[in-house]
C-alpha cells in the first residue's frame, strides 16, 4: 500500500514519533495510528481538566459579579455553565472557519483513493499485512 506523506494520518503519526522509524506494515501502521489517536484524546481530556482553572474560574468570578451565581447554588453547575460559554465560542469560530474554507475549496469533487482503514479491513479479511510504502 502506498501512503502519501502529506496525508493527515502520516503527519499525525510522525508528530507523535520520537525517531525516524515509521511502521513497515499496514497492520503496524493502523495500530500506531489508533494508539496515537487514543493518546491524543487523553491529552485533550487533560487539557480540558486543566482549563477549568484557567478559563472557568475567571468566568465564574465574572458571573458572581453580575449576580448570576446567586441563582446557581452548586459551583460545579456554574463551572459547567462557564465551560458551555467557552465551548459555544469555539464552536461558533469553527463553524465560521469551516464555511470560509468550504467556500474557498469546494469547487471540484476529488477522486477517492483507497483509504487506510478500508485497506486494513481488507487485509485482515485476507489474513495478510501488506508492506507500506511512503511517497
C-alpha positions, 0 to 999 in steps of 0.5 A: 500500500502506498501512503502519501506523506502529506496525508493527515494520518502520516503527519499525525503519526510522525508528530507523535514519533520520537525517531525516524522509524515509521511502521513497515506494515499496514497492520503496524501502521493502523495500530500506531495510528489508533494508539496515537489517536487514543493518546491524543484524546487523553491529552485533550481530556487533560487539557480540558481538566486543566482549563477549568482553572484557567478559563472557568474560574475567571468566568465564574468570578465574572458571573458572581459579579453580575449576580448570576451565581446567586441563582446557581447554588452548586459551583460545579453547575456554574463551572459547567455553565462557564465551560458551555460559554467557552465551548459555544465560542469555539464552536461558533469560530469553527463553524465560521472557519469551516464555511470560509474554507468550504467556500474557498475549496469546494469547487471540484469533487476529488477522486477517492483513493483507497483509504487506510482503514478500508485497506486494513479491513481488507487485509485482515479479511485476507489474513495478510499485512501488506508492506507500506510504502511512503511517497 
